[in-house]
């Protein structure tokens, strides 16, 4: 006897019920119709209360009641096949509605569609409106067609499972990428120079609050309008260099953010496609803090080398004078000490205020400094 729940669960797992026609299965029914010279060839599946025809050659209906189907007698898995040579003379089927009424079945031959786990999903069957007999070889052919049908169904099931798994993995990956504060992208440039984001993460909203995700997908060139005009030519040149030479893309540039400009970077690995286009897989980053730090450090080095030069030079000169004076008097020594103390006090004041000075400078770096480039106001 069939394990009802287990069989139905496996039938559902094949994702076959109520699907559209598929050429590979249609071809098998066409072959059966030609080989056996019958008007009807079916691939049927039986669910809880109906028999549904996935492939229906020769009938103008798509399903019947389960209790009226011939194929349901194969569900137990105990029969290798079911051959009804003349349904009107068979006590099991003589009063079946499909025999008495249309399609007036007289001959039926079906082979169960059995899964690797042993469940019967339905049948591969042929039907005629007149009594028939099959030779042993013909029965073998019918079994071969049924096995080929299951090969197709199992391959189809595997592909669907892989597709579902890929969708699940893609959904998980999207959740991961959307949680990254930076923008992860897959950008394509055609041989004609047209740009298209094939993928872009939600992190772009944080980087560019004024641009929606749909705008990025519809018109990637909108990014050029956000870049500081003085950085735009360099950005485009490096993009084209990466396109031409397949070199790693690494661009640092300023972008408009509210009323100021901030430093961003774009990095990506290029790959040439067969059609001549290039696809970059990479990310956008907000590097403003890093650039501000570098600028602040550059300024510190400059100030130390210039502001501290005078007191240090003075100390060195006083030291040379003391060393060169052989018989230094007490009065001279006191005078030297006074100078040294004064210079030391200047240096102490400078170092104490240094942190405050650079903090104020840092606040002005974004809009008043360009890391060696002209200001972008």
C-alpha positions as CSV (number, residue, x, y, z in Angstrom):
1,X,0.0,0.0,0.0
2,X,1.2,3.5,-0.7
3,X,2.3,5.7,2.1
4,X,-0.1,8.6,1.3
5,X,1.6,11.4,3.0
6,X,5.1,10.4,2.0
7,X,4.1,10.0,-1.6
8,X,2.3,13.3,-1.8
9,X,5.2,15.1,-0.2
10,X,7.6,13.7,-2.7
11,X,5.2,14.5,-5.6
12,X,5.1,18.2,-4.4
13,X,8.8,18.2,-4.2
14,X,9.0,17.6,-7.9
15,X,7.2,21.0,-8.5
16,X,5.5,19.5,-11.5
17,X,1.7,19.9,-10.8
18,X,-0.1,22.5,-12.9
19,X,3.1,23.5,-14.8
20,X,3.3,24.4,-18.5
21,X,4.1,21.9,-21.3
22,X,7.8,20.9,-21.6
23,X,9.3,19.9,-24.9
24,X,11.4,17.0,-23.7
25,X,8.4,15.3,-22.1
26,X,6.1,16.1,-25.1
27,X,8.6,14.4,-27.4
28,X,8.4,11.2,-25.3
29,X,4.5,11.1,-25.6
30,X,4.8,11.8,-29.4
31,X,7.2,8.8,-29.7
32,X,4.8,6.6,-27.8
33,X,1.9,7.6,-30.1
34,X,4.0,6.8,-33.2
35,X,5.6,3.6,-31.9
36,X,2.3,2.0,-30.7
37,X,0.0,3.7,-33.2
38,X,-2.4,4.9,-30.6
39,X,-4.4,8.1,-30.5
40,X,-3.7,9.0,-26.9
41,X,-0.4,9.1,-24.9
42,X,-0.3,10.6,-21.5
43,X,2.1,11.4,-18.7
44,X,0.0,11.7,-15.6
45,X,0.4,12.6,-11.9
46,X,-2.0,11.8,-9.1
47,X,-2.3,14.0,-6.1
48,X,-4.8,13.8,-3.3
49,X,-8.0,14.0,-5.3
50,X,-7.3,14.2,-9.0
51,X,-5.3,12.8,-11.9
52,X,-3.5,15.6,-13.7
53,X,-2.1,15.3,-17.2
54,X,1.4,16.9,-17.6
55,X,1.5,15.6,-21.1
56,X,-1.7,15.1,-22.9
57,X,-1.6,13.9,-26.5
58,X,-5.0,13.1,-27.8
59,X,-7.4,14.3,-25.1
60,X,-9.2,17.6,-24.7
61,X,-9.2,17.5,-20.9
62,X,-6.4,18.3,-18.4
63,X,-7.4,16.2,-15.4
64,X,-9.9,13.7,-14.1
65,X,-11.1,12.6,-10.7
66,X,-8.7,10.4,-8.9
67,X,-11.3,7.6,-8.3
68,X,-12.0,7.5,-12.1
69,X,-8.3,7.1,-13.2
70,X,-6.8,3.8,-14.4
71,X,-3.4,5.0,-13.2
72,X,-4.3,5.1,-9.5
73,X,-4.1,1.3,-9.5
74,X,-0.3,1.6,-10.0
75,X,0.3,3.8,-6.9
76,X,0.9,0.8,-4.6
77,X,4.1,0.1,-6.3
78,X,3.4,-3.6,-6.5
79,X,2.6,-3.7,-10.2
80,X,5.3,-3.4,-12.9
81,X,2.6,-2.3,-15.3
82,X,-1.1,-2.3,-15.9
83,X,-2.4,-3.7,-19.2
84,X,-6.2,-3.5,-19.9
85,X,-6.8,-5.1,-23.3
86,X,-10.6,-4.5,-23.4
87,X,-12.0,-2.3,-20.6
88,X,-15.6,-3.2,-21.4
89,X,-14.8,-6.8,-20.6
90,X,-12.7,-6.0,-17.5
91,X,-14.9,-6.1,-14.3
92,X,-12.6,-3.6,-12.6
93,X,-13.1,-1.0,-15.3
94,X,-16.2,-1.8,-17.3
95,X,-18.3,0.7,-15.4
96,X,-15.7,3.4,-15.2
97,X,-17.0,6.8,-16.5
98,X,-14.1,7.1,-18.8
99,X,-15.0,3.8,-20.4
100,X,-18.8,4.4,-20.6
101,X,-18.5,8.1,-21.6
102,X,-15.8,10.1,-23.3
103,X,-13.0,9.4,-24.0
104,X,-14.5,5.9,-24.2
105,X,-11.3,4.0,-23.2
106,X,-11.2,0.4,-24.5
107,X,-7.4,-0.3,-24.3
108,X,-5.0,1.0,-21.6
109,X,-1.4,0.3,-20.9
110,X,0.5,2.1,-18.2
111,X,3.8,1.9,-16.4
112,X,4.3,3.6,-13.0
113,X,6.6,6.6,-12.7
114,X,8.6,5.5,-9.7
115,X,11.0,7.8,-7.8
116,X,14.4,6.6,-6.5
117,X,12.9,6.3,-3.1
118,X,10.1,4.0,-4.4
119,X,7.1,6.3,-4.5
120,X,4.9,6.2,-7.5
121,X,4.0,9.7,-8.8
122,X,1.8,8.7,-11.7
123,X,2.2,6.9,-14.9
124,X,3.3,6.9,-18.5
125,X,0.4,5.4,-20.4
126,X,-1.1,4.9,-23.8
127,X,-4.8,4.6,-24.7
128,X,-6.9,3.4,-27.6
129,X,-10.6,3.5,-28.4
130,X,-10.5,-0.1,-29.5
131,X,-9.2,-3.4,-27.9
132,X,-5.5,-4.0,-28.3
133,X,-2.8,-6.4,-27.3
134,X,0.9,-5.7,-26.7
135,X,3.9,-8.0,-27.4
136,X,6.5,-8.5,-24.7
137,X,8.9,-6.3,-26.7
138,X,6.3,-3.5,-26.9
139,X,5.8,-3.7,-23.1
140,X,9.6,-3.3,-22.8
141,X,9.5,-0.2,-25.0
142,X,6.8,1.2,-22.8
143,X,9.0,0.6,-19.7
144,X,11.9,2.3,-21.4
145,X,9.8,5.4,-22.2
146,X,8.7,5.5,-18.5
147,X,12.2,5.2,-17.3
148,X,13.3,8.0,-19.7
149,X,10.5,10.1,-18.3
150,X,11.7,9.6,-14.8
151,X,15.3,10.5,-15.9
152,X,13.9,13.8,-17.2
153,X,11.8,14.4,-14.1
154,X,14.7,13.7,-11.8
155,X,17.0,16.0,-13.8
156,X,14.4,18.6,-13.8
157,X,13.9,18.3,-10.0
158,X,17.7,18.6,-9.4
159,X,17.8,21.7,-11.5
160,X,14.9,23.3,-9.7
161,X,16.5,22.4,-6.3
162,X,19.8,24.0,-7.4
163,X,17.9,27.0,-8.6
164,X,16.0,27.3,-5.3
165,X,19.3,26.9,-3.5
166,X,20.9,29.6,-5.6
167,X,18.0,31.9,-4.8
168,X,18.4,31.2,-1.1
169,X,22.1,31.9,-1.3
170,X,21.5,35.0,-3.3
171,X,19.0,36.2,-0.8
172,X,21.5,35.6,2.1
173,X,24.3,37.2,0.2
174,X,22.1,40.3,-0.4
175,X,21.3,40.5,3.3
176,X,25.0,40.4,4.0
177,X,26.0,42.9,1.4
178,X,23.1,45.3,2.4
179,X,24.4,45.2,6.0
180,X,27.9,46.5,4.9
181,X,28.0,50.3,5.3
182,X,30.0,50.7,2.1
183,X,28.6,50.1,-1.4
184,X,29.3,46.7,-3.0
185,X,28.8,46.6,-6.8
186,X,29.0,44.7,-10.1
187,X,29.4,47.3,-12.8
188,X,29.4,46.6,-16.5
189,X,30.7,48.9,-19.3
190,X,30.0,47.9,-22.9
191,X,32.4,48.3,-25.7
192,X,30.5,51.4,-26.6
193,X,31.0,52.9,-23.2
194,X,27.5,52.4,-21.7
195,X,27.4,51.7,-18.0
196,X,25.1,49.5,-16.1
197,X,25.0,48.3,-12.4
198,X,24.2,44.6,-12.6
199,X,24.2,44.6,-8.8
200,X,24.5,47.3,-6.1
201,X,24.1,47.0,-2.3
202,X,22.0,49.1,0.0
203,X,25.2,50.6,1.4
204,X,25.1,53.1,-1.4
205,X,22.1,54.8,0.3
206,X,24.4,55.7,3.3
207,X,27.1,56.9,1.0
208,X,24.8,58.9,-1.2
209,X,21.5,59.7,0.6
210,X,20.2,61.9,-2.2
211,X,20.2,59.1,-4.8
212,X,17.8,56.1,-4.7
213,X,18.7,52.6,-5.5
214,X,16.4,52.7,-8.6
215,X,18.2,55.8,-9.8
216,X,21.6,54.0,-9.6
217,X,20.1,51.0,-11.6
218,X,18.4,53.2,-14.2
219,X,21.1,55.7,-14.7
220,X,24.6,54.9,-13.3
221,X,26.0,58.1,-14.9
222,X,24.2,60.0,-12.1
223,X,27.4,59.3,-10.1
224,X,29.4,61.6,-12.3
225,X,27.2,64.6,-11.2
226,X,28.2,63.9,-7.6
227,X,31.9,64.0,-8.2
228,X,33.9,67.2,-7.6
229,X,34.3,68.7,-11.1
230,X,38.0,69.1,-10.5
231,X,38.3,65.3,-9.9
232,X,35.9,64.1,-12.6
233,X,38.4,64.0,-15.6
234,X,40.8,62.0,-13.5
235,X,38.0,59.6,-12.4
236,X,36.9,58.9,-16.0
237,X,40.5,58.5,-17.2
238,X,41.3,55.9,-14.5
239,X,38.0,54.1,-15.3
240,X,38.9,53.9,-19.0
241,X,42.5,52.8,-18.2
242,X,41.1,49.9,-16.2
243,X,38.7,49.1,-19.0
244,X,41.4,49.1,-21.6
245,X,44.2,47.4,-19.7
246,X,42.1,45.3,-17.2
247,X,44.1,46.9,-14.5
248,X,42.9,47.0,-10.9
249,X,40.5,49.9,-10.4
250,X,41.5,52.2,-7.5
251,X,40.2,55.8,-7.6
252,X,40.1,58.4,-4.8
253,X,37.9,61.4,-5.4
254,X,35.6,63.9,-3.7
255,X,31.8,63.7,-3.8
256,X,29.1,66.2,-2.9
257,X,27.5,65.5,0.4
258,X,24.9,68.1,1.5
259,X,26.9,71.4,1.4
260,X,30.4,70.0,1.5
261,X,32.6,67.5,-0.3
262,X,33.9,64.3,1.2
263,X,36.5,61.8,0.1
264,X,35.4,58.5,-1.4
265,X,37.2,55.6,-3.2
266,X,36.2,53.1,-5.8
267,X,38.0,49.8,-6.1
268,X,37.2,46.8,-8.3
269,X,38.6,43.8,-10.2
270,X,37.9,43.9,-14.0
271,X,36.9,41.0,-16.1
272,X,36.6,41.0,-19.9
273,X,33.4,39.4,-21.3
274,X,33.1,37.6,-24.6
275,X,31.2,40.5,-26.1
276,X,34.0,42.9,-25.4
277,X,32.4,44.5,-22.4
278,X,34.1,44.7,-19.0
279,X,32.6,43.9,-15.6
280,X,34.0,45.2,-12.4
281,X,33.4,43.5,-9.1
282,X,34.2,45.9,-6.3
283,X,33.1,48.4,-3.7
284,X,32.7,52.1,-2.9
285,X,34.2,53.4,0.4
286,X,33.9,56.6,2.5
287,X,37.6,57.3,3.1
288,X,37.1,60.9,4.4
289,X,38.4,60.2,7.9
290,X,41.6,58.5,6.5
291,X,42.3,61.4,4.1
292,X,41.7,64.0,6.8
293,X,44.1,62.2,9.0
294,X,46.7,62.1,6.3
295,X,46.2,65.8,5.6
296,X,46.5,66.6,9.3
297,X,49.7,64.6,9.6
298,X,51.1,66.4,6.6
299,X,50.2,69.7,8.3
300,X,51.8,68.6,11.5
301,X,55.1,67.8,9.8
302,X,55.0,71.1,8.0
303,X,54.4,73.1,11.2
304,X,57.1,71.2,13.1
305,X,59.6,71.7,10.4
306,X,58.8,75.5,10.1
307,X,57.4,76.7,13.4
308,X,59.9,74.8,15.6
309,X,62.9,75.6,13.4
310,X,63.5,79.1,14.9
311,X,63.6,78.1,18.6
312,X,65.7,75.0,17.8
313,X,68.1,77.0,15.8
314,X,68.4,79.5,18.6
315,X,69.1,76.8,21.1
316,X,71.8,75.3,18.9
317,X,73.4,78.8,18.5
318,X,73.5,79.4,22.2
319,X,75.0,76.0,22.8
320,X,77.8,76.7,20.3
321,X,78.5,80.1,21.9
322,X,78.8,78.5,25.4
323,X,81.1,75.8,24.1
324,X,83.3,78.3,22.3
325,X,83.6,80.7,25.2
326,X,86.7,79.5,27.2
327,X,86.4,81.6,30.4
328,X,82.7,82.2,30.7
329,X,81.8,84.7,33.3
330,X,79.0,84.3,35.8
331,X,77.1,87.2,34.2
332,X,77.4,85.7,30.7
333,X,76.2,82.3,32.0
334,X,73.2,83.9,33.6
335,X,72.4,85.7,30.4
336,X,72.7,82.5,28.4
337,X,70.5,80.7,30.8
338,X,67.9,83.5,30.5
339,X,67.8,83.1,26.8
340,X,67.6,79.3,27.0
341,X,64.7,79.6,29.5
342,X,62.9,82.0,27.2
343,X,63.3,79.7,24.2
344,X,62.2,76.7,26.2
345,X,59.1,78.5,27.4
346,X,58.2,79.3,23.7
347,X,58.6,75.6,22.8
348,X,56.5,74.5,25.7
349,X,53.7,76.9,24.8
350,X,53.8,75.7,21.2
351,X,53.6,72.0,22.1
352,X,50.8,72.6,24.6
353,X,48.7,74.4,22.0
354,X,49.6,72.0,19.2
355,X,46.7,69.6,19.7
356,X,44.2,72.5,19.8
357,X,45.6,74.0,16.7
358,X,45.4,70.8,14.7
359,X,41.9,70.1,15.9
360,X,40.7,73.4,14.6
361,X,42.5,72.8,11.3
362,X,40.9,69.4,11.0
363,X,37.5,70.9,11.2
364,X,38.3,73.0,8.1
365,X,40.1,70.2,6.1
366,X,37.0,68.9,4.3
367,X,36.1,72.1,2.5
368,X,39.3,74.1,2.6
369,X,41.8,71.5,1.7
370,X,42.3,69.1,-1.3
371,X,45.2,66.8,-0.4
372,X,47.3,68.5,-3.0
373,X,44.4,69.2,-5.4
374,X,42.6,72.5,-5.8
375,X,39.7,73.2,-3.4
376,X,36.4,71.9,-4.5
377,X,33.7,74.3,-3.3
